Amino acid sequence: MLAHIKGKLIGFLFGLLIGNIPGALLGLWLGHLVDKKLANAWQFNKSAQAEFLYATFATMGHIAKSSGQVSSEEIRLAEHLMTQMRLQGELRSRAQQAFREGKESDFPLADTLRRFRAQVKDSRNLLRFFMEVQLQLAFADGGLHPAERRLLHVIAAELGFSEHELEQLLAFAEAQLHMFRNGQQTGRRQQRPAEDRLRDAYRILEVEAGADDATVKKAYRRQMSKHHPDKLVAQGLPKEMMDMAKEKAQDIQQAWETIKAARNIR
């Protein structure tokens, strides 16, 4: 309750100090305008985050259904993400309903993506994060069905990604799947041959294995900047997705540590 009158209270007291009763009334009025602006901004932010969550799970449902049959792995991944986001009660019910709506044959994918894109104001980092979550679903059963790949091209185009950018995102997601297999569902990390892990680490940083140390370090910093959890939340990422963002940042950090060890970079 206090948050809704904070501007009025501060304005009133400040006005009273500098201008007695007339100043207090002016401060009260100005504080009212501030409170109104903040309330509208909060409502917009809440609406935008609700749209983010709906678009995320509805699109996941649409991808899962695109191959004809929703797999148990895809359902488990969707439920895992809801749990990771600590969605409970009404919020979890909304996410589950969005997933179900996305599976319908008449689901308005294009309209949903356009609304989402408008809500996040074309933030490339948020759009990329959204795509990465969709790719987690697409790779949930260990591979990418041709129908899923075709649909991902449609989704990427709606969000303003080129085919080349989508291929980079696919390589990034597949490398995460290989390097940290079962991490999303169970929290366990499977060790793979060092050569394979190193190859995947370069793909996660989106840099060629033959690049010099300075270029690789620059690629690492660029990826961390794109995936920094605090930066994403500041741009509009729902706070419920903070742990997801942290996990991705940790994977990028681990990829960098793998490359550092192989190159003996200090």
SVG drawing of the C-alpha trace seen along z (x, -y; Angstrom):
<svg xmlns="http://www.w3.org/2000/svg" viewBox="-8 -29 57 69">
<polyline fill="none" stroke="black" stroke-width="0.4" points="0.0,0.0 2.8,-2.4 4.4,-1.9 1.3,-3.4 1.5,-6.6 5.3,-6.9 5.5,-9.7 2.7,-11.7 4.2,-11.3 7.7,-12.4 6.3,-15.2 4.1,-16.5 6.9,-16.4 9.4,-18.0 6.9,-20.7 6.1,-21.4 9.7,-22.0 10.4,-24.4 7.0,-26.1 4.7,-25.6 1.1,-24.6 1.2,-25.8 4.5,-24.0 3.1,-20.8 0.0,-20.9 2.2,-21.3 4.5,-18.5 1.4,-16.3 0.2,-16.9 3.6,-16.2 4.0,-13.1 0.6,-11.9 1.8,-12.2 4.9,-10.2 2.9,-7.5 0.5,-7.3 3.4,-7.0 5.1,-4.3 1.8,-2.4 1.3,-2.4 4.8,-1.3 4.4,1.6 1.2,2.7 2.9,2.6 5.8,4.6 3.5,7.1 1.6,7.4 4.8,7.7 6.1,10.5 2.8,12.4 3.0,12.2 6.6,13.5 5.6,16.5 2.5,17.2 4.5,16.9 7.3,19.1 5.1,22.1 2.6,21.8 5.4,21.8 7.0,24.8 3.7,26.6 3.5,25.8 7.0,27.1 6.4,30.3 3.3,31.0 4.8,30.2 6.4,33.6 2.9,35.2 3.3,36.6 4.4,34.8 7.1,37.0 7.4,37.7 10.8,36.0 9.3,32.8 6.6,32.9 9.2,33.5 11.3,30.6 8.3,28.3 7.5,29.4 11.1,29.1 11.3,25.5 8.1,24.6 9.6,26.1 12.9,24.3 10.9,21.0 9.2,21.9 5.8,21.5 3.1,22.5 -0.7,22.2 -2.3,19.9 1.0,19.1 1.8,22.8 -1.8,23.5 -1.4,20.6 1.9,22.0 0.3,25.5 -2.7,24.0 -0.4,22.1 1.4,25.3 -1.9,27.0 -3.1,24.1 0.1,24.2 -0.5,27.8 -3.8,26.9 -3.8,27.0 -5.3,23.5 -2.9,21.9 -2.1,18.4 1.7,18.7 2.4,15.6 0.1,13.3 1.6,14.6 5.2,14.0 4.4,10.5 2.8,9.5 5.7,11.0 8.2,9.2 6.4,5.9 6.3,6.4 10.1,6.9 10.7,3.9 12.8,6.0 15.5,6.6 17.9,9.0 19.1,10.5 15.6,11.3 14.6,12.6 17.7,14.8 16.9,16.1 13.4,16.9 14.8,18.9 17.2,20.7 14.4,21.9 12.5,23.1 15.6,25.0 15.8,26.7 12.4,28.1 13.2,29.1 16.3,31.0 14.6,32.5 14.4,36.0 18.1,35.9 17.5,34.9 15.8,32.4 12.8,33.6 12.6,32.2 9.2,30.7 10.6,29.0 13.5,27.6 11.0,26.2 8.9,24.6 12.0,23.1 12.8,21.4 9.3,19.8 9.7,18.8 13.2,17.3 12.0,15.3 9.0,13.9 11.5,12.8 13.9,11.2 16.6,13.8 18.3,14.7 18.9,18.3 22.6,17.9 21.7,16.7 19.3,19.6 22.1,22.0 24.3,20.4 21.6,20.8 21.1,24.5 24.8,25.1 24.8,23.4 21.9,25.5 23.2,28.7 26.6,28.1 24.9,27.4 23.0,30.6 26.2,32.6 28.4,30.9 25.9,30.9 23.7,33.8 20.8,34.4 21.6,31.2 18.2,29.7 16.2,32.7 18.3,34.1 20.9,31.6 23.6,34.2 26.5,33.5 27.8,36.3 31.5,36.3 32.4,36.8 35.8,37.2 37.9,34.1 38.2,33.6 34.4,33.6 33.9,31.3 36.4,28.8 34.7,28.8 31.4,28.1 32.9,25.4 34.0,23.5 30.5,23.9 29.0,22.5 31.2,19.4 30.4,19.2 34.1,19.0 36.3,21.0 38.7,23.5 41.6,22.0 41.0,18.4 43.7,16.8 43.4,16.4 42.4,12.8 39.5,13.6 38.3,16.5 38.4,14.3 36.4,11.6 33.8,14.2 33.5,15.4 32.9,11.9 30.3,11.3 28.4,14.4 28.4,13.5 27.1,10.0 24.3,11.5 23.3,13.9 24.1,11.9 21.0,12.6 20.8,9.1 21.0,7.4 18.3,9.7 16.0,9.0 16.6,5.3 15.6,5.6 12.3,7.3 13.1,11.0 10.5,12.3 12.2,12.7 10.9,16.3 13.4,17.0 16.4,15.8 17.6,19.3 17.3,20.3 19.5,17.3 22.0,18.2 22.2,21.8 23.0,20.6 25.6,18.2 27.2,21.0 27.4,23.2 29.1,20.4 31.5,20.0 32.3,23.7 32.9,23.7 35.4,20.9 37.1,22.8 37.4,25.8 39.0,23.8 41.3,22.0 42.6,25.3 43.2,26.7 45.1,23.6 46.8,23.0 45.4,19.5 45.9,17.8"/>
</svg>
